Amino acid sequence: MLWSLVAAGVAGILLGFRARAPALIVATAMVVVAGAVMGDTGGLFDRHRLLSILLLVATLQCAYLIGLFLGLVWHRSVTRER
């Protein structure tokens, strides 16, 4: 679970740095499908699986906002140097 959170965070930062909102929507859908398929609990709608998927989606989207901020700061610093 820890590595999936790290992967979702890195993917979110990279998406925020380069891509925009439609890419985040697609990535969120992919995280939900991957979490539903690869979950290690018994049922598809088990409470632990749903909370795990929610945590992954929240991590992805918060990291996306961090990536947006980093991209904005980087873009402003590059344009000021010119």
Backbone torsions as a table, in degrees:
resi	resn	phi	psi	omega
1	MET	NA	-36.5	-178.6
2	LEU	-63.6	-42.9	-179.4
3	TRP	-67.8	-31.0	176.8
4	SER	-70.2	-34.3	175.3
5	LEU	-67.1	-40.4	177.7
6	VAL	-64.2	-43.1	179.6
7	ALA	-64.7	-41.1	177.8
8	ALA	-65.1	-38.3	178.5
9	GLY	-66.2	-45.1	179.2
10	VAL	-65.2	-42.1	178.3
11	ALA	-63.2	-39.8	178.7
12	GLY	-64.9	-42.1	178.6
13	ILE	-64.6	-43.9	178.8
14	LEU	-64.6	-39.8	177.0
15	LEU	-64.4	-42.6	-179.8
16	GLY	-67.2	-32.9	-178.7
17	PHE	-72.4	-36.2	-174.6
18	ARG	-116.7	-39.5	-172.7
19	ALA	-98.3	176.8	179.7
20	ARG	-121.3	-168.2	-168.9
21	ALA	-57.1	-40.6	178.9
22	PRO	-60.5	-33.2	176.9
23	ALA	-68.3	-34.3	177.5
24	LEU	-67.1	-37.8	178.1
25	ILE	-63.6	-44.6	178.6
26	VAL	-65.4	-42.5	179.6
27	ALA	-64.7	-37.5	177.3
28	THR	-64.6	-42.7	177.2
29	ALA	-63.0	-39.1	178.3
30	MET	-65.8	-38.3	178.3
31	VAL	-65.6	-41.1	179.4
32	VAL	-64.4	-45.5	179.9
33	VAL	-66.0	-45.0	179.9
34	ALA	-64.0	-39.2	178.1
35	GLY	-66.7	-35.2	178.8
36	ALA	-72.4	-36.2	-177.5
37	VAL	-80.2	-42.2	-172.8
38	MET	-94.5	3.3	179.8
39	GLY	-62.6	147.8	-174.7
40	ASP	-102.1	14.3	179.2
41	THR	-95.1	173.6	-172.7
42	GLY	-68.6	-56.7	-174.2
43	GLY	-101.7	160.1	-179.4
44	LEU	-67.7	-37.6	-178.0
45	PHE	-107.8	37.8	175.2
46	ASP	-70.2	144.6	-176.8
47	ARG	-61.6	-38.3	-179.4
48	HIS	-67.5	-38.3	177.6
49	ARG	-66.6	-43.2	179.5
50	LEU	-64.0	-39.5	176.7
51	LEU	-67.0	-36.1	176.9
52	SER	-64.1	-44.2	178.1
53	ILE	-63.9	-41.4	178.9
54	LEU	-63.2	-40.2	177.8
55	LEU	-65.2	-40.1	177.6
56	LEU	-64.8	-42.7	179.6
57	VAL	-65.6	-42.4	178.2
58	ALA	-63.5	-40.3	177.5
59	THR	-63.2	-44.8	179.3
60	LEU	-60.1	-45.7	-174.9
61	GLN	-74.8	-35.4	175.3
62	CYS	-67.2	-39.7	177.4
63	ALA	-67.1	-32.9	175.6
64	TYR	-61.1	-43.0	178.4
65	LEU	-64.9	-38.4	175.7
66	ILE	-63.3	-42.0	177.5
67	GLY	-63.8	-38.7	175.6
68	LEU	-60.8	-43.9	179.5
69	PHE	-64.2	-45.2	179.0
70	LEU	-63.1	-39.4	177.3
71	GLY	-64.8	-38.3	178.2
72	LEU	-66.4	-44.8	179.5
73	VAL	-63.9	-43.9	-179.9
74	TRP	-64.4	-43.0	-179.1
75	HIS	-64.5	-40.3	179.0
76	ARG	-67.9	-36.4	180.0
77	SER	-71.3	-32.5	177.9
78	VAL	-71.2	-41.1	-178.9
79	THR	-72.4	-27.7	177.0
80	ARG	-72.4	-28.8	-179.7
81	GLU	-71.6	-22.0	-177.7
82	ARG	-79.6	NA	NA
